Amino acid sequence: MLGNFTYCNPTKLYFGENALDFLPRELKKYGENIMLCYGGGSIRKNGIYDQVISSLQESGKNVYEDGGVMPNPTVEKLYEGCKIARENHVDLILAVGGGSVCDYAKAVSVSAYSAEDPWEKYYLRMEDVDNKIIPVGCVLTMVGTGSEMNGGAVITHPTQKLKIGHVFGENVFPKFAVLNPVFTYTLPKYQKVAGIYDIFNHICEQYFSGEDDNTSDYIAEGLMQSLIHASEIAVQNPTDYEARSNIMWTATWALNTLIAKGKSTDWMVHMIGQSVGAYTNATHGMTLSAVSMAYYRHICPYGLSKFVRFAKNVWNVETGNKTNEQVAAEGLSAMEKWMRELGLVMNISELGVSESMLEGIVNGTRMMNGGYKQLTKSDVMEILKASL
């Protein structure tokens, strides 16, 4: 492993079928005013809302609800949440939902007491937090983002056609997270497989960088193997607890900063996918799947040895008398076959992208420099055209 790093993850996790039983234990640590964030109302239908409310009431909390958090939380919704948090002197923001709800809660936590426009401060200028932060807790109902154990918070500005993620430090990580795999059973297949690919791509973004012998890469390969195996079972049997629990646990470890240690990281699939999402409001995981194959085939020649390793260690490609290029190509073909079998979106036109949008998507793509090739705008355009 190369370089120096520090590692700290302050989030406490409660995992398993009885995980929600521990919520009152955490609630005791905070004041009486709780802001409850959730999405479109599915938690009311599946009974999770009633369980959470019961815990809050039994703990003697004043509950201020902030429902309707959309899959791609907007800056307007962020301003709305900040107002609720400030006016009610919220002591804890409790996010009940998937990654978007958790992201939104963290965005509110750093923005509610910002003296400046949080969009300008945190998302355009990417500044650190220098104001009061409201603690966040999560009850997870959908897996994919790993937001329950990291500092990431993605917000969309619809009029500016920008979707930007700010990865804050450990002071913004959720203080605790409740992970019950059973809570994910009722998720529609489209959302489930989108989340599975989000997990996989989080691992890829950290794996496809660097050439040193790095422990983080061995961990990443194990996580990918576990996810591939569990995903195939979960698609056939959505209530297979073992498969769903492994997917949930892999999602957390895919993006809780562990496998990024001692490495550079890529993130260009996310940057391109998020720009696609700003134009289409499409499901995040599907924006990633739609551009991934074109992106990885584009950069494969620049990181050939890692793509060969990926083919052998993750997809069990036999090398025989094949060239490295052939082995790497087989690995990517195996990945594409798995993606298609899951039912992922494989092109951006299916998400509503037209050729007239491409220039705007290119201009909205943030350029990162941790991967095997520093992309130019013409590279991004080429990838997008190959993804149509």
N, C-alpha and C positions, 0 to 999 in steps of 0.2 A: 504494500500500500504506500502511496505517495502522499506527501504533504502532512500538515498538522491540522487537527480539528478538535473541537470540544463537542460533547454530546450531553444534552439534557432534555428529557421529555417529562414535563410536570403533570400530564393528564393521568388521572386515576380512572381505570376501566373496571366496570362490572360486567361480566360476560356470562351468558347462559340463560336458560329458561326462567330462572328466578331473579334475574338481574334487577328488574324494576323494584323488587322488595327493598333494595338498598337506597332508593331515592330519598326516603325520609332521613336517612343517616347524613346524606349530603346537605339536604335542605336546612338542617339544624345549624350549619356553619354560616348561614347568610341571614340578612335582615328580613323583614316581613313583606317587602314589596317585590313581587316576582312578575316579570314580563314573560308571558307564554307565547312563543312564536310557533306557527305551524303553517302548513300549505293550504291546499284547496279543500280540505274537509274530509279526506279519506280516513283520518284518525278518528273521526266521529263515527264513521260507519263500521270500522273494525274493532271498536271498543277501547282502543289505546287512550283516546282522549279522556274517557271516563275514569280509567285507571290512574292517569296522571293527575287529573283534577282531584280525585279522591285523596291522593297522597299530599297534594298541596293544601287541601282543606284540613286534613287531619294534622298537618304540621302548622296550622294556624296562619297561613300566608294570605296576603291580599294579592289577588291575581288580576293582572291587566293583560287582556288578550290582544294579540296581534296576528290575526290569521290572514290567509290569502297570499302568503309568500309564494311567488311564482317560480317555475323551474329555473328561470334565468333572472334572478332578482334585479330590479331596476333601481336607478338612482332615485327616482321619485318615491319608490317604496322605502328606500333607505331613509330619506328625509322624514317620511311618515313615522317610521319606527323610532327614529331619534327623538321626535317630538313626544311620543308616548313615553319613552324611557326617561326623558328629562322632566316632564311635567309630573310624573308619578314617583320621582326619586327612586327609581328601580335599583334594587340591591343585587339582583341576579337575573340574567336572561336565560330562560330555559327553552332550548330549541327541541321541538319534537317533530321529526321528519327525516328527510334525506339530506344529502350534501348541500343542496341549495339553501335549505332552512338553516343548517349549521353555519354555512358561509355568511348568510345574511345576519345571523345573530352576532357573529364576530365583527362584521362590518358596523353594525349598530353599536357594539360595545366600545369601539375605538372612535366612533364618529359623534356620538351623542353629546359629548362635551368638548368637541373641537371648536376652537375660536374661528376657524376658517371653514370654507366649503370643503367637506370631506372628499368630494369627488376630485376637486383640484389638488388638495393636499396629499391624499393617500393614493389616488389612482392615476393622476397625470404626473405629479411631481415625485411620487413614490417616496414620500418622507416617512421618517420613523414617528412613532406615537410619542407625543410630549404632553398629553393631557390625561385626565382621569379615564381609566378603563373599567367598564362594568364587567364583572365576572360572567362567564358563560358556562352552562352545562348542557349536555346533549342526551336526548333519548332517540336512538337511531331506529328508523323504520325502513330505510332503503340504503343499500351499500353501493359504494363505487368511488366516492371522492376521497375517503380517508379524512374528511374534514373534522371528524370527531376527535382526532389526535394530532392536529397540526394547526399552524397559524394562518392558513390560506383563507382568503375571502374574495370571491369573484363577484363583480358588480357590472351590470350592463347599462350603458347610456344609449337608449334607443335613438334619440335624435342625432347624436354624434356618430352613430353606427360603430360604437366601440364597446368591446367586452374585455375587461381587464381584471386580472387577478393580482392582488397584493399579498405576498407571503410575509406575514408579520412574525415577530420573534416569539420566544417562549412565554412572554408576558401576556400574549393574546391567546395562547392555546386554551381550549376548554379546560376547566378545572376538573371536570369529571365527565364520563360518558357511560351510558347504559346501553349495552349491546345484547339484545335478545334475538337470536336468529328466527324465532317463530314470528316476530313482528314483520318479517320480510315475505312471508308466505303469500299474502294476498296481492302482491305487486304484479301488475300486468306484465306479460312476457316481454313486450317491447322495452319497458323500463328496466326490467331485470337484465336483459342481455346488454342493454346500453351501459348499465352499471358494471357488468362483468368486463366489458371491453375498456371502460374507463380505468378499472383496476389494472388490467393487463398493460395498458399504455402508460400508466404511471410507472410501472416497473421498467418498461422499455425506455422511457425517457431518461432514466437513470443508468440503465444497463449499457445503452449504446453510446458510450463515451469512455475515453481512456484506453490505454493498452497495457497497463501494468497488471500484475497478478494481485487481484483485490478481493478480499473476503466478501465485500459487499456484493460483488458479482455472483459469487457462489450462492449467497442467500437469495439473490434475485432469481437465479435459475430454479431454485427449489420452490419459491413462491409461484413462479410461472407454471411449473409442472403441477403443483397442487391445484391452481386455479383452472387449468385446462381440464384436468381430471374431474374436478367437482362441477365445473360448468356443464359438462356433457351429461352428468347425472341429473343435475338440477333442471335442465331443460326438459328432460323426459319425466321427471318426478319432482314438481315444485315444492313438495312438502317433505322431501328427504332431509331430515335434520342434519345428518352428518355433512352432506354436501353444502347445505345452506350455511352451516356454522363455519365450515372451512372457507367458503367464499367471504363471509363477513370478516373473519379473522385475517385473511389474506389482504382484504381491502385496507384494513387498518395498518398493517405492516408495510403495505406497498407505498404509503405516503406519510409515514410518521417521522420522517427524516433519517431513519436508520440506514437504509441502503444507499443513501446519497453520501455517506461519510467516506472521506478519503478519495472522492471522485469529483470530476467535473460532471455536469449534467446537461442534457440536450434541451428538451421542452419545445422544440419547434413544431411538433405535431400539435401540441396544445395551443401554441400561438396562432398557427394557421386555422385550427379548428375553432378557436374562440372568435376569430375574425369572421369566419363563416357563420357562427352562431349569432353575431351581432347583426348580420344581414337577414337571417332567416328565423331567428328565435327557435332553432331546432334543438332537440335534446342533445345535451353536451356529449355523451358517449358516442352518439351517432355522428356528430361532426368530426370526432376523432377517427372513427372507423372509416369514414368516407374519404379521408385524405391520407390515411396511414400507408397503404400499400404503395401509392405513388411516391410518397416521401421516402420510405425505406429503400425502395429500388433506386431512387435518385442518389441517396447517400451511400449505398452499399459499397461501391468501389473505393470510397475514401476510408471505410472502416472494415475492410474485407475480412481481416482475421477475426474480428468479433462476430461478424455475421456467420462465419464458418463455425465458430464455437457455438453460437446460438442454434444453428441447424443441428449440430451433433448432440449437444447437451440438453436442449429443450425439446427438439422434434425427432430425435433419434435417427437422423439421416445417416445412412451408411456412406462412407467416403469412397471405398474401393479404389478404382483408378481414375476417379473424377478429379477435375481441376477444382481449385478453391472457389472459382466463380460458379461452377456447377453446383457445388455443395451449398454455397450461400443461397443460390437461386432456389434450390429445392427446399431449403428451410423457409424461405419467404412464401413459397407456394404452399407448404404445409400450414403455415400460419393463415394464409388466405382461405384455404379449404376449411379450416376450423371456424374462421369468422363467418363464412357463408353458411356453414351448418348451424351456427347459432342463430342466424337470421338477422345479421347486422346490415346496416345500410353501407353499401360499398361505393357509392358515388355521390357527389355533391348535388347533381341535378335532381336526384330523388328528394333532396332536402329543400328544393326550390331555388337553387342557384342557377342563374342564367349567365351567359357570356358577358352581358352588359354590367354585371356586378363584379366581375373579376378584378378590375383595376382598383375599385374601392376596397375589396377584400385584401388585396396586396398591400395597399396603403395603410390599412388598419392592422396589419400583422407586425407585431414587435419582433425585432431580430435579436436572437440570442446567439451566444458564441461558444457554448460548451460542448457542442456535438462534433461530429467528424468533418463537417463542412460548414463554413460560415456562408450562409445563404445570402444572395443578393435578391433584389426585387424581381429580377428576371428569372431566377431560380424558383421563387415562390409562384410566379405566373406559370411557369412550365409545370410545376407540380399540380397546380389547380386545374390546368387544362387537361392533364393526364387523369385527373380525378372526376371530370365531368361525366 
